[in-house]
Amino acid sequence: MEAYMQQRLERFFAPRHIAVVGASAKNNWFRNVLENVAQAGFDVRFYPVNPNAEELFGLKTYPSIAALPADTIDFAAIMVKAALVPDALRQLKERGIANVLLLTSGYAETGEEGKRKQRELVDYCREHDILLLGPNCLGFIHPSAQTGVFAGGAVEGKPTLGAIGVVAQSGATSEAMVTKLLGKSLGISLYVTTGNEALLTAEDCLEYLLHEGHTRVITGFFEGFRNIPQLQRVAMEAARRRIPIILIKVGRSAQGVQAAQSHTGALAGNDQVLDGFFRQRGIIRVDSIEELVETAALFARCPLPAGEGLGICTVSGGLCGLYADLCAKHGIALPALDPETIAQLKAVLPKYAQPDNPLDVTGGFLHGLDKVISIFASDPNLDIIAPLSIPPTHPDDSFSHMLNEYFLPLLRASAKPLVAITFKEMSDYAREYYDRHGIPYIEQPELGFRAISHLIEYARYIRGIQHLQMVDTA
């Protein structure tokens, strides 16, 4: 991305004084914008424009755009109907306001007439150097800049600062994504919905996140792509920076393609071609919100493994069989243990326990797990260690704390990723506990092992790129 555009987007996504054109007491969008900022605790000031009210929700209103304070407003959100948008844009430009969020629908998603209106919108914005997000979107939340203009009302939880960026062409769907990310104690760097992408595209936002400074994992919900060359450039730079891109791309079915086209007006694209493109560029494609969240959580909390071998340690022979089947299903290697590892395990395990991978230490042997896990981690055939973990239910859950403390020293000392496999349902306290200790974990085995397979495949892709770079420079 050109330096000018990057700097422009930095200003765009960091407003402090925001005009809201079309604000009213009956407008749920305006109410949501205020409530979302208040919940997040952002330091933002709003300037409602409404000729028929002196104040709204305790805020002074302005009868027109021309009456807004001079040289103060750095952003505007437009909530008026489509027929009034051109005049609102003209007045904003006259006031020197060139960063605009357009929430209004009724453009390309509605058919030919809507497409004509959108083309006129694009022409005007380009002619007058207006940077526009939308139309037909919900806006953005930017925790790393402590600001946002978001009109959705379905995100549950406080959007805390974290390492995961979210770009979505669907506002409502992305609210479910962000709610689940926050519910897993994962913080957000930037969350942006792009809607029809008349000017500012999802590809632009992906590229911005590479340079945003706080983002280590990028997630997205896409119905179509508008600039494949840009997406390719973004993917290559993301791989160079080791920032994984995890996407839901709808349109595998004919009905999915039709739904995507009718929603945002984007080109859904050839799904098989896109699948190949994703694999070639290291983009991780997932099929559900739950898989996206589980995968993003693992990438946000785990280093990349140096190899592909997984070692599993649990207390049940039945679980060993279940986990082995899931690993086979998702292409995860469970290497045989090194002879030295087997000898060391025999010295510490009960006589009736058989050293293997997956390893069943049996339910009667828990107090020696620290030695077992340390031995496992030293095995040259294993690159990721997955020990049993019992989620604590409260601060005084001494047994669960004791069990988890067996692998905490290894988590901090070993270069190998350690991914805890939880044995019980998660409580809110457990999520906070794992987050506080920086413990990567999987909750649901099916999704969890799929996420581990994504981690392994991405690490393989990065190693392949590094090898090619070494060959090129030799």
KOLVEX-740407 format. One record per residue (C-alpha): x, y, z; residue in three letters. Coordinates in steps of 0.25 Angstrom, whole numbers, plus 5000, padded with zeros to 4 digits. Last residue first. Layout:
<recs>
XYZAla;...
</recs>
This chain:
<recs>
508949264989Ala;507849374990Thr;506849304982Asp;507049174989Val;506949245003Met;505649314998Gln;505049174993Leu;505349115007His;504749235014Gln;503449215006Ile;503449065008Gly;503549095023Arg;502449185023Ile;501549085016Tyr;501848975026Arg;501549075037Ala;500249105031Tyr;499948955029Glu;500248925044Ile;499449035049Leu;498248995040His;498348855045Ser;498348905059Ile;497048985056Ala;496448855051Arg;496848785063Phe;496048885071Gly;494848885063Leu;494648745065Glu;495148735079Pro;494348855084Gln;495048935094Glu;496448955089Ile;497449035097Tyr;498649125096Pro;499049175110Ile;499449315112Gly;499349305127His;498349425128Arg;497649365116Asp;497549225121Tyr;497049285135Tyr;496049375128Glu;495449265120Arg;495349175132Ala;494649285140Tyr;493649295130Asp;493449145131Ser;493849045120Met;493248905120Glu;494148795124Lys;495448725118Phe;496148845111Thr;497248805102Ile;498448895104Ala;499248945093Val;500748955095Leu;501549005084Pro;503048965084Lys;504049075088Ala;503949025102Ser;504149105114Ala;502849185117Arg;501849065113Leu;502848965120Leu;502649045133Pro;501149045131Leu;501048895129Phe;500948845143Tyr;500248965147Glu;498948915140Asn;498848795149Leu;498948875162Met;498048985157His;496948885154Ser;497148815167Phe;497148945175Ser;495849005170Asp;495849125179Asp;495949225168Pro;494649175161His;494249065151Thr;495649025147Pro;495748965133Pro;496348825133Ile;497548815124Ser;498148695117Leu;499448715109Pro;499548755094Ala;501048765090Ile;501448815077Ile;502748785069Asp;502948635073Leu;503948545067Asn;505148605075Pro;504448565088Asp;504848675099Ser;503348725100Ala;502948585103Phe;503948565114Ile;503448705120Ser;502048655119Ile;502348525126Val;503148595137Lys;502048695140Asp;500948595139Leu;501548515151Gly;500348555161His;499348505151Leu;499448355151Phe;498148285154Gly;497448335142Gly;498348265133Thr;499548325126Val;498948305113Asp;499948355102Leu;499448385088Pro;500548345084Asn;501048225092Asp;501748185106Pro;500848075111Gln;500348095125Ala;500147965134Tyr;501547985141Lys;501148125145Pro;501948235138Leu;503248295142Val;504348195137Ala;503548155126Lys;503448295121Leu;504948315120Gln;505148185112Ala;504048225102Ile;504648365101Thr;505948305098Glu;505348205087Pro;504748335080Asp;503148335081Leu;502448295068Ala;501948415061Pro;500448465061Leu;500348535048Ala;499148625046Ile;498348605033Gly;497048655038His;496248525038Lys;497548445043Ala;497648545055Cys;496148525058Leu;496348375059Asp;497548395068Ala;496748485077Tyr;495648385078Leu;496548265081Gly;497348345091Cys;496048395097Leu;495648245099Gly;496948215106Gly;496748325116Ser;497648415124Val;498248505113Thr;499648535106Cys;499648565091Ile;500848585083Gly;500748655069Leu;501748645058Gly;501748745047Glu;503048825049Gly;503648955054Ala;502348995060Pro;501849135059Leu;501649215072Pro;500349205079Cys;499349305085Arg;498849385073Ala;498949265064Phe;498149175073Leu;497049275076Ala;496949305061Ala;496649155058Thr;495649145069Glu;494949265064Val;494949235050Leu;494449095052Glu;493249145060Glu;492949245050Ile;492849135040Ser;493549085027Asp;495049125028Val;495949165018Arg;497449195022Ile;498149285012Ile;499549235010Gly;499649284996Arg;499649164988Gln;498549094996Arg;497649224995Phe;497849224980Phe;497449084979Gly;496249104987Asp;495949224979Leu;495949144966Val;495049044972Gln;494049154977Asp;493949234964Asn;493649374968Gly;492549434977Ala;492649574969Leu;492149674979Ala;490749734979Gly;490649734994Thr;489549644998His;488949594984Ser;490349544980Gln;490649474992Ala;489249404993Ala;489349364978Gln;490749304981Val;490249234993Gly;489049174986Gln;490049114975Ala;490849054986Ser;492249084991Arg;491949234991Gly;492349285005Val;493749315007Lys;494149305022Ile;495549355024Leu;496749335032Ile;497949425028Ile;499249385036Pro;500249505039Ile;501649445038Arg;502149575032Arg;502649515019Arg;501349435019Ala;500549555021Ala;501349625010Glu;500949515000Met;499549505004Ala;499349655002Val;499949654988Arg;499049544984Gln;497849614990Leu;498249734982Gln;498349654969Pro;497049594973Ile;496349724974Asn;494849724976Arg;494649594984Phe;493349524988Gly;492449494999Glu;493549505009Phe;493649495025Phe;495049525030Gly;496149495040Thr;497449555041Ile;498449505052Val;499649585058Arg;498949725058Thr;499549835067His;500349915057Gly;499349955046Glu;500349915035His;499749785031Leu;498349835036Leu;498349935024Tyr;498549835014Glu;497349755019Leu;496549885020Cys;496849915005Asp;496449775001Glu;495149795008Ala;494949914999Thr;494850065001Leu;494150124989Leu;492750074987Ala;493049954996Glu;491649904997Asn;491749875011Gly;493149895017Thr;493049855032Thr;494249885040Val;494749825053Tyr;496149875057Leu;497149825068Ser;496149725075Ile;496349645088Gly;496149505090Leu;495549455103Ser;494749345096Lys;493449425098Gly;494149535091Leu;494449455079Leu;492949395079Lys;492349535079Thr;493349575068Val;492849465059Met;491349485062Ala;491549635059Glu;492249595046Ser;490949525042Thr;490149645044Ala;491049745037Gly;491449655024Ser;492649695016Gln;493549675028Ala;494949705032Val;495349665046Val;496749685052Gly;497249605064Ile;498349645073Ala;497649705085Gly;496949835090Leu;495649805097Thr;494249805090Pro;493349795102Lys;492349685101Gly;491249655092Glu;491249705078Val;489749715073Ala;489449865072Gly;490149905060Gly;490350055057Ala;491950055059Phe;492750185059Val;493950155066Gly;495050205075Thr;496150155085Gln;497250155074Ala;497550005077Ser;496149985080Pro;495650025066His;494149995064Ile;493650005050Phe;492450045041Gly;491049965040Leu;491049955025Cys;490049985013Asn;490950095007Pro;492050075010Gly;493350145015Leu;493650265007Leu;494950345005Leu;494550474999Ile;495650534989Asp;494650624982His;494650554968Glu;494750424974Arg;493550444984Cys;492750494972Tyr;493050384963Asp;492750274974Val;491450334977Leu;491050344963Glu;491450194961Arg;490650164974Gln;489350224968Lys;489550144955Arg;489650014963Lys;488450054971Gly;487650064958Glu;488249934953Glu;487849854965Gly;487749864980Thr;489049824985Glu;489749934977Ala;489050044985Tyr;487850054994Gly;488550045007Ser;489050165016Thr;490150145026Leu;491150235019Leu;492350265027Leu;493150385022Val;494550445023Asn;494650575014Ala;494050675023Ile;494550815019Gly;493250885021Arg;492950895006Glu;493250745005Lys;492250725016Leu;491150805009Gln;491450724996Arg;491350595003Leu;490050635009Ala;489450674996Asp;489850544989Pro;489250465001Val;487850525001Leu;487250424991Ala;487950304999Ala;487250325012Lys;487950395023Val;488950325032Met;490250395028Ile;491450375038Ala;492450485037Ala;493950495041Phe;495050605045Asp;494050715051Ile;494750825057Thr;495250935047Asp;493951005048Ala;492850965057Pro;491650905050Leu;490651005045Ala;490850975030Ala;490450825033Ile;489150875038Ser;488250895050Pro;489350855060Tyr;489050775072Thr;489550785086Lys;489750645092Leu;488950595104Gly;488250475097Phe;487950575086Leu;487850725087Glu;487250845080Glu;486350765071Ala;485750785057Asn;486950825049Pro;487750705052Asn;489250685051Val;489850615063Pro;491250655067Tyr;491950535074Phe;493150535083Arg;494050415085Val;494950365096Asp;494550215096Phe;494050145108Gly;493650025100Ala;492250025105Gln;492050175103Ala;492550165089Val;491550045086Asn;490450125093Glu;490650245084Leu;490750175071Val;489550085075Asn;488650215078Arg;489050275064Phe;488750145057Trp;487450125065Asn;486950255059Asn;485650305066Lys;486350405075Ala;487050465062Ser;488350465055Ala;488250495040Gly;489650545038Val;490550495050Val;491750585051Ala;492950515058Ile;494150585066His;495150485070Arg;495450405057Pro;496450295057Ala;496050205045Phe;496150305035Phe;497450365040Arg;498150235039Glu;497450215026Leu;498050345020Arg;499450305025Gln;499350165018Gln;498850235006Met;499950335005Tyr;501050225008Ala;500550144996Glu;500050005000Met;
</recs>
